[in-house]
């Protein structure tokens, strides 16, 4: 493999995150920041009604909703700190990310992958690419099929929480007309004042989007829903989590902490949770944490519940350190087993960013006339438009073969060594559901996120596989239990179906830009990987060298599934084998949805708060 491919992972990550062009986080005066920021463990209350571990996307949502009642107290424990960077999207952002790298990936020529996760109040919502998307009806109905009978985690049951989670602001009419942006507020969005987390179209769009949009319009059978957030995908525009009034990032801290004047709402920062405390009956009693400014351990009591909300990487780690996880792993680490749950740390997934494909237009279109709705071609890259296509459209010649291959698999052939039989049953159930989706003309499978390199270069692309089949792991290191982070293994491309899908997607782009495609008039010439790279072996080699197994969307490591399928939590988000312990974050997602995950995690937080309130209603609860 030529070294010319090695620079592309950096380019892809930079373009996908669009960090150089995103709005800034506000420099908020200290006087309006706090409900109560506890500066030292000695200033904590003796106990709280609810202790939430993790001040991220879901954690702050839950804390805000629970403290709406002044009768009950909530403590949020956060490993990171408050921060007010002048530019959260520049080099200074790195200080607010976890410094964590995966194990070398056998399927990626032994490359180790840096993880992208927010470190501080606001979590990943403070550092993500801000794209606001949700999956299809089928994406969320699958959750209920994997869960317990009567589960309310269906599209119909979740729409109210999606609407509650975010305040949608429609695009400027001139912008909407110029770029054919359509939306359906009634079917898809909330617009009340119940939340201060916004989704909007804060500025102009790159005019080269029109080239892609018009080409997709000419292609056969591609759906164009009025609003891709109303349950059906295809080609649609997505908003950003930006406050339209300030043009600054809207995230969980600005929406669920800043400006709240509630004496019952506490946060302690620089506090790394090390254990959830359980009594002999596995009833939660509190949380143990290290105050990193002193290195000393402390405990805090929870009178009602503990909610773990540290994300798909650190939630399974904390559970395992607490004696909740695979028995064999815990015994090797000499951790007393509280609950034997083999699924803790299994089922790890993220949306992979596929290999780049680039073209040059021999007969380029003229640059469009500039107006107030346009950004220069060098700006706005990747913003606004997505084509999330059904596999029969993206891969018309191979979709049935790929689906059959997945359906016929024995999951043990591709799972991590020693994977428990219950987890393997869960993988088999997922494969059956995903194979069904692959054969359907309704749900999306390929995210056609584009960005423009600039005239006369054509819009290049990287396929984003919304429904991967490889499953990784997140585990403690039995030899180093004091480490602040777990061992992360994506097991990228260990399932050959993922390589088959990426090859099919590259072939889709070649047809789209090629002489028989809708952009034929521009006479595109492929520059990367090159038109001579055609054999399956060569394409697979190129994929291994350039594939990035994450888009900052980790999920699945404490999955909401039936226990016999390797599930960790039930449909009330309660951890099996324990009492008064819940998980509410991306780790409970059993299968990735077709879209960025921040809105889904906000939704989980909103629903979790209601589940907690319902549990304690009439029992001295909220």
C-alpha positions in Angstrom: 0.0 0.0 0.0 1.4 3.4 -1.0 2.1 5.9 1.7 -0.1 8.4 -0.2 -3.1 7.0 1.7 -1.8 7.6 5.2 -2.7 11.3 5.4 -6.3 10.8 4.7 -7.5 9.7 8.2 -6.4 13.1 9.5 -8.1 14.9 6.6 -11.3 12.8 7.0 -11.6 13.5 10.7 -11.0 17.2 10.3 -13.6 17.5 7.5 -16.2 15.3 9.3 -16.1 17.3 12.5 -16.1 20.6 10.6 -14.4 22.1 13.6 -12.7 25.1 12.0 -16.0 26.7 11.1 -18.2 26.1 14.1 -19.6 28.7 16.4 -18.0 29.5 19.7 -19.1 28.6 23.2 -20.1 31.7 25.0 -17.8 33.2 27.6 -20.5 33.2 30.3 -20.1 35.4 33.4 -19.2 33.3 36.5 -22.1 34.9 38.4 -24.8 33.1 36.3 -23.1 29.8 35.9 -24.1 27.9 39.0 -26.9 26.3 40.7 -24.2 25.2 43.1 -20.7 24.2 42.0 -19.3 22.4 45.0 -15.6 23.3 45.2 -14.5 20.6 47.7 -15.8 17.2 48.9 -16.1 18.6 52.4 -18.8 21.0 51.2 -21.0 18.2 49.9 -24.3 17.4 51.7 -24.2 14.2 53.8 -26.5 12.5 51.3 -28.6 13.3 48.2 -31.8 11.8 46.9 -30.2 11.2 43.5 -26.5 10.9 42.6 -25.8 11.2 38.9 -22.3 10.2 37.7 -21.3 12.2 34.6 -22.2 15.8 33.7 -22.6 15.1 30.0 -25.4 15.1 27.4 -27.8 12.8 29.3 -26.5 13.4 32.8 -27.3 17.2 32.9 -30.6 16.6 31.2 -31.7 14.2 34.0 -30.4 16.5 36.7 -32.2 19.5 35.3 -35.5 17.6 35.1 -35.3 16.1 38.6 -34.4 19.4 40.2 -37.5 21.0 38.7 -39.0 19.8 42.0 -37.5 21.7 44.9 -38.2 18.9 47.3 -35.4 16.6 46.3 -31.6 17.0 46.0 -29.4 16.0 43.1 -25.6 15.7 43.0 -23.8 15.4 39.6 -20.2 14.0 39.9 -18.0 15.0 37.0 -14.4 13.9 36.3 -13.7 17.0 34.1 -14.1 20.7 34.9 -16.1 23.7 33.8 -14.4 25.5 31.0 -14.9 28.6 28.9 -12.6 28.4 26.0 -12.5 31.3 23.5 -12.4 28.7 20.7 -13.6 25.2 21.6 -13.0 24.1 18.1 -9.3 25.0 17.9 -6.2 23.5 19.4 -7.4 24.4 22.9 -10.2 21.9 22.5 -7.8 19.0 23.0 -7.5 19.8 26.7 -11.2 19.1 27.0 -11.1 15.6 25.4 -10.2 12.4 27.0 -6.6 11.3 26.2 -7.5 7.8 25.3 -6.4 5.6 22.4 -7.7 2.2 21.3 -5.8 -1.0 21.2 -4.0 -1.6 17.8 -6.6 -2.7 15.4 -5.7 -5.9 13.5 -8.2 -5.1 10.8 -6.7 -1.7 10.3 -3.0 -2.7 9.7 -2.5 -2.4 13.5 -3.3 1.2 13.7 -4.4 2.5 17.1 -7.3 5.0 17.1 -7.6 8.1 19.2 -11.0 8.3 20.8 -13.1 11.5 20.7 -15.0 12.2 23.9 -15.7 15.4 25.8 -14.0 15.8 29.1 -15.8 18.4 31.2 -19.2 19.7 32.1 -21.3 19.3 29.0 -19.5 16.1 27.9 -19.3 15.4 24.2 -22.1 17.8 23.5 -19.5 20.5 24.2 -17.0 19.3 21.5 -19.0 17.4 18.9 -19.7 18.4 15.3 -23.1 19.7 16.4 -25.1 17.9 13.6 -28.7 17.3 14.9 -30.1 14.1 13.5 -32.2 11.1 14.5 -32.7 7.7 13.0 -35.6 6.2 11.2 -38.8 4.5 12.6 -37.2 1.1 12.1 -34.0 2.2 13.9 -35.9 2.7 17.2 -38.5 0.0 16.8 -35.5 -2.5 16.7 -34.7 -1.4 20.3 -38.1 -2.6 21.4 -37.7 -5.9 19.6 -34.5 -6.6 21.5 -36.0 -5.5 24.8 -38.5 -6.8 27.2 -42.1 -7.4 26.2 -44.2 -4.3 26.3 -41.2 -2.0 25.9 -42.1 1.7 25.2 -38.8 2.3 23.5 -40.4 2.5 20.0 -40.5 5.3 17.6 -44.1 6.2 18.7 -43.1 6.1 22.3 -39.9 8.1 21.8 -41.1 11.0 19.6 -42.5 13.0 22.6 -39.0 12.9 24.2 -37.3 13.8 20.9 -39.6 16.8 20.7 -39.1 17.7 24.3 -35.3 17.4 24.1 -34.6 20.2 21.6 -36.1 23.5 20.5 -36.1 23.7 16.6 -35.8 27.0 14.9 -36.7 26.9 11.1 -34.2 28.2 8.6 -34.4 31.7 7.2 -37.0 31.6 4.3 -34.4 32.9 1.8 -31.9 30.2 2.8 -34.6 27.5 2.6 -35.7 28.6 -0.8 -32.2 28.9 -2.2 -31.2 25.4 -1.1 -34.6 23.6 -1.2 -34.6 23.1 2.5 -37.9 21.6 3.7 -39.0 20.7 7.2 -42.1 19.5 9.0 -42.3 21.2 12.4 -45.5 19.4 13.4 -44.3 15.9 12.6 -40.7 16.1 13.8 -39.9 18.9 16.2 -40.7 20.7 19.4 -40.8 24.5 19.5 -41.9 25.2 23.0 -39.9 26.8 25.8 -39.4 23.5 27.7 -35.7 23.3 26.7 -32.9 25.7 26.1 -31.1 23.3 23.8 -31.5 24.5 20.2 -31.4 23.2 16.7 -31.1 25.8 14.0 -29.6 26.8 10.6 -27.4 29.5 11.9 -25.8 30.8 8.6 -25.2 30.2 5.0 -24.4 27.0 3.2 -21.7 26.0 0.8 -23.2 26.6 -2.7 -21.5 23.4 -4.0 -24.1 21.5 -2.0 -26.4 22.3 -5.0 -24.3 20.2 -7.3 -24.8 17.2 -5.1 -28.4 17.9 -4.4 -29.3 18.3 -8.1 -27.4 15.2 -9.0 -29.3 13.2 -6.4 -32.5 14.5 -7.8 -31.6 13.1 -11.2 -30.7 9.7 -9.8 -33.4 7.0 -9.9 -35.5 5.9 -6.8 -33.8 8.2 -4.2 -36.3 9.4 -1.7 -36.6 13.1 -0.6 -38.6 13.2 2.6 -40.1 16.6 3.6 -38.2 16.2 6.9 -35.7 13.4 7.5 -36.3 13.7 11.2 -39.9 12.6 10.9 -39.1 8.9 10.6 -38.0 8.3 7.0 -34.6 9.0 5.6 -33.3 9.8 2.1 -31.9 13.1 1.1 -32.5 15.9 3.6 -31.0 18.8 5.5 -30.1 18.7 9.1 -29.7 21.6 11.6 -26.9 22.3 14.0 -27.1 22.6 17.8 -26.5 26.3 17.7 -28.4 29.0 19.5 -29.8 31.1 16.6 -29.8 34.3 18.7 -26.2 34.2 19.8 -24.8 31.9 17.0 -23.0 30.0 19.7 -22.9 26.3 20.5 -26.0 25.0 22.3 -25.2 22.0 24.5 -26.2 20.3 27.6 -24.4 22.8 29.9 -26.0 25.9 28.4 -29.4 24.1 28.2 -29.5 22.2 31.5 -27.1 24.0 34.0 -26.2 27.6 33.1 -28.4 30.2 34.7 -30.4 27.8 36.9 -30.9 29.1 40.4 -31.7 25.9 42.3 -30.2 25.2 45.7 -31.1 21.5 45.3 -28.8 21.1 42.2 -25.1 20.5 43.0 -22.2 19.6 40.8 -18.7 18.6 41.9 -16.0 18.6 39.3 -12.5 17.1 39.3 -14.2 14.0 40.8 -13.5 10.6 39.1 -16.0 8.0 40.2 -14.3 4.7 41.1 -17.1 2.5 42.3 -20.8 2.4 42.7 -21.5 1.2 46.3 -23.9 -1.7 46.8 -24.9 -3.4 50.1 -25.2 -7.2 50.5 -28.6 -7.2 48.8 -27.1 -5.3 45.8 -29.1 -2.2 46.7 -27.2 1.0 45.8 -26.0 3.1 48.7 -23.8 5.7 47.1 -20.7 6.4 45.0 -17.0 6.3 45.7 -14.9 8.9 43.9 -11.4 10.3 43.8 -11.1 14.1 44.1 -8.3 14.5 41.5 -7.0 17.8 43.0 -5.9 16.0 46.1 -5.9 12.3 45.0 -8.0 11.3 48.0 -11.0 9.0 48.0 -14.4 10.1 49.2 -17.9 8.7 49.3 -21.3 10.2 48.9 -24.6 8.6 49.8 -27.7 8.3 47.6 -31.1 8.0 49.4 -33.0 7.0 46.3 -31.0 6.2 43.3 -27.6 6.3 41.5 -27.7 7.0 37.8 -24.5 6.2 35.8 -24.2 8.5 32.8 -20.6 8.6 31.9 -20.9 7.4 28.3 -20.3 4.2 26.4 -16.6 4.1 27.3 -16.6 4.9 31.0 -20.0 3.5 32.0 -19.0 -0.1 31.5 -15.7 0.6 33.1 -17.3 2.0 36.3 -19.8 -0.9 36.4 -17.0 -3.5 36.1 -14.9 -1.7 38.8 -18.1 -2.0 41.0 -18.4 -5.8 40.5 -21.0 -5.7 37.7 -19.9 -7.4 34.6 -18.5 -10.7 33.1 -17.7 -13.0 36.0 -14.5 -14.3 34.5 -13.1 -10.8 33.9 -14.0 -9.7 37.4 -12.4 -12.8 39.0 -9.2 -12.2 37.0 -9.2 -8.7 38.4 -10.0 -10.0 41.9 -13.1 -7.8 42.1 -16.0 -9.3 44.1 -18.8 -10.2 41.8 -22.0 -8.3 42.6 -23.9 -9.1 39.4 -22.7 -11.5 36.6 -23.6 -9.5 33.5 -21.5 -10.7 30.5 -22.9 -7.9 28.3 -21.1 -5.1 30.3 -18.4 -3.8 27.9 -19.5 -6.0 25.0 -21.5 -4.8 21.9 -19.3 -1.8 21.4 -20.2 0.2 18.3 -19.5 3.5 16.6 -20.2 5.0 13.2 -17.1 4.4 11.0 -15.8 7.0 8.6 -15.0 5.1 5.4 -12.2 5.7 3.0 -12.1 8.9 1.0 -12.9 9.0 -2.7 -12.0 12.2 -4.6 -12.5 13.4 -8.1 -11.5 16.4 -10.3 -14.0 17.9 -12.7 -12.6 18.2 -16.2 -15.5 20.4 -17.1 -16.2 22.2 -13.8 -19.4 24.1 -13.3 -19.0 27.9 -12.8 -19.0 29.1 -9.3 -22.5 30.3 -8.4 -23.3 33.9 -7.8 -22.6 34.8 -4.2 -25.4 36.0 -2.0 -26.2 36.2 1.7 -27.1 32.5 1.9 -23.8 31.2 0.5 -20.6 30.5 2.2 -17.3 30.4 0.2 -16.4 26.9 -1.1 -13.7 26.8 1.5 -16.2 27.1 4.4 -19.2 25.2 5.6 -17.7 21.9 4.5 -19.9 18.9 5.2 -22.7 21.1 6.7 -26.3 20.8 6.0 -27.0 18.0 3.5 -27.1 14.3 4.0 -28.1 11.4 1.8 -28.9 8.4 3.9 -29.8 5.8 1.4 -31.4 2.4 1.6 -28.9 -0.4 0.7 -30.9 -1.6 -2.4 -30.3 1.9 -3.8 -26.7 2.3 -2.6 -25.7 -1.2 -3.6 -28.3 -2.5 -6.1 -26.1 -5.3 -7.4 -24.9 -6.7 -4.1 -27.3 -5.8 -1.3 -29.1 -9.2 -1.3 -25.8 -11.1 -1.2 -24.5 -8.9 1.7 -27.7 -9.4 3.6 -27.7 -13.1 3.1 -24.1 -13.3 4.2 -24.9 -11.5 7.5 -28.0 -13.6 8.1 -26.0 -16.9 7.7 -23.2 -16.0 10.0 -22.2 -17.7 13.2 -21.5 -14.6 15.4 -18.9 -16.6 17.4 -16.7 -16.6 14.3 -16.2 -12.8 14.5 -16.8 -12.0 18.2 -14.0 -11.4 20.7 -12.5 -14.5 22.1 -14.4 -15.8 25.1 -17.6 -14.0 24.4 -20.4 -15.3 26.5 -23.2 -17.4 24.8 -25.8 -14.8 25.9 -23.9 -12.0 24.2 -23.6 -14.2 21.1 -27.3 -14.8 21.1 -27.7 -11.0 21.2 -25.4 -10.6 18.2 -27.3 -13.2 16.3 -30.6 -11.3 17.0 -29.0 -8.1 15.9 -27.7 -9.7 12.7 -31.2 -10.9 11.8 -32.7 -7.4 12.3 -29.9 -5.7 10.4 -30.2 -8.1 7.5 -33.9 -7.3 7.3 -33.0 -3.6 7.2 -30.5 -4.2 4.4 -33.2 -5.7 2.2 -35.7 -2.9 2.9 -36.2 0.1 0.6 -37.2 2.2 3.6 -34.5 2.6 6.2 -31.1 4.2 5.4 -27.8 2.4 5.6 -25.3 4.8 4.0 -24.7 8.3 5.1 -23.5 10.3 2.1 -22.0 13.2 4.1 -20.1 15.4 1.6 -17.7 18.2 1.7 -16.2 20.4 -0.9 -12.5 20.7 -1.5 -13.1 23.7 -3.8 -13.4 24.5 -7.4 -12.5 23.0 -9.8 -12.4 20.0 -7.6 -15.6 17.9 -7.3 -17.3 17.3 -4.0 -15.4 14.4 -2.6 -17.0 12.0 -0.1 -16.4 9.5 2.6 -19.1 6.8 3.2 -20.4 6.6 6.7 -21.8 3.2 7.5 -24.7 3.9 9.9 -25.2 0.2 10.6 -22.0 -1.7 11.2 -21.7 -5.4 12.0 -18.4 -5.6 13.8 -18.7 -5.5 17.6 -15.9 -4.3 20.0 -15.2 -4.4 23.7 -14.5 -2.0 26.5 -13.0 -3.6 29.6 -10.9 -3.0 32.7 -7.3 -4.0 32.7 -7.1 -6.7 35.5 -3.4 -5.8 36.0 -4.1 -2.1 36.4 -7.3 -1.3 38.2 -6.2 2.2 39.2 -6.0 3.4 35.5 -8.5 6.2 34.9 -9.6 4.7 31.6 -10.5 1.3 30.2 -9.0 -0.9 27.5 -10.9 -0.1 24.2 -11.0 -2.5 21.3 -13.1 -1.5 18.3 -12.5 -4.8 16.6 -12.8 -2.8 13.4 -13.6 -4.7 10.2 -13.5 -8.1 12.1 -16.8 -8.8 10.5 -16.2 -9.1 6.7 -19.6 -7.7 6.0 -18.3 -4.2 7.0 -15.7 -4.4 4.2 -18.3 -5.6 1.7 -20.5 -2.6 2.6 -17.6 -0.1 2.2 -16.7 -1.6 -1.2 -20.3 -1.3 -2.3 -20.4 2.4 -1.1 -17.2 3.2 -3.0 -18.8 1.7 -6.1 -21.9 3.8 -5.6 -19.8 7.0 -5.6 -18.0 5.9 -8.8 -21.4 5.4 -10.5 -22.7 8.7 -9.1 -19.7 10.7 -10.4 -19.0 8.5 -13.4 -19.8 8.9 -17.2 -23.2 7.2 -16.8 -24.2 9.0 -13.6 -26.1 12.3 -13.0 -22.9 14.4 -12.8 -21.5 13.1 -16.1 -21.6 16.6 -17.7 -18.7 17.6 -15.4 -16.4 14.8 -16.7 -15.1 13.8 -13.3 -11.8 12.0 -13.1 -11.1 9.9 -10.0 -7.9 11.0 -8.2 -8.2 9.0 -4.9 -7.9 6.0 -4.6 -7.7 6.0 -8.4 -9.7 4.4 -11.1 -7.2 1.6 -11.4 -8.0 0.4 -7.9 -10.8 -2.0 -8.8 -10.2 -5.5 -7.4 -11.7 -6.5 -4.2 -8.3 -7.2 -2.8 -7.0 -3.8 -3.7 -10.1 -2.0 -2.4 -10.0 -4.0 0.9 -6.4 -3.0 1.3 -7.2 0.7 0.7 -10.1 0.5 3.2 -7.9 -1.0 5.9 -5.3 1.8 5.5 -7.8 4.7 5.6 -10.9 3.5 7.6 -11.6 5.3 10.8 -13.8 3.2 13.1 -15.4 6.1 14.9 -17.2 9.3 14.4 -17.4 10.2 18.1 -20.6 8.2 18.4 -19.8 5.3 20.8 -22.7 3.2 22.0 -23.9 -0.2 23.1 -21.7 -1.3 26.0 -24.5 -1.5 28.6 -27.2 -2.4 26.2 -30.9 -2.2 26.8 -31.8 -5.7 25.8 -33.2 -8.9 27.4 -30.8 -10.4 29.8 -30.7 -13.6 27.8 -29.4 -11.6 24.8 -26.5 -10.1 26.8 -28.5 -7.1 28.0 -27.4 -5.0 30.9 -30.4 -2.8 31.6 -34.1 -3.3 31.3 -36.6 -1.0 29.6 -36.7 1.1 32.8 -32.9 1.5 32.4 -32.4 -0.5 35.7 -29.2 -2.6 35.8 -30.1 -6.3 36.0 -29.3 -7.9 39.4 -29.2 -4.6 41.3 -31.7 -2.3 42.9 -31.9 1.5 42.6 -29.1 1.6 40.0 -29.8 2.9 36.4 -27.7 3.7 33.4 -28.8 6.5 31.1 -26.4 7.4 28.3 -25.3 6.2 24.9 -24.2 2.9 26.4 -27.8 1.6 26.6 -28.3 1.9 22.9 -28.4 -1.7 21.6 -27.9 -0.8 17.9 -26.7 2.4 16.4 -29.4 4.6 14.9 -29.0 6.1 11.4 -27.8 9.5 12.4 -25.5 11.4 14.8 -26.2 10.4 18.3 -26.4 13.6 20.4 -30.2 14.0 19.9 -30.8 10.4 20.7 -28.8 10.8 24.0 -30.7 13.9 24.9 -33.9 11.9 24.3 -32.6 9.1 26.6 -32.0 11.7 29.3 -35.5 13.1 29.0 -37.1 9.7 29.1 -34.9 8.5 32.0 -36.0 11.5 34.1 -39.6 10.6 33.6 -38.9 6.9 34.4 -37.3 7.9 37.7 -40.1 10.3 38.6 -42.7 7.6 37.8 -40.8 5.1 40.0 -40.9 7.4 43.1 -44.3 8.9 42.5 -46.3 8.4 45.7 -43.2 6.9 47.4 -41.8 10.2 48.6 -40.4 10.8 45.2 -40.6 13.6 42.7 
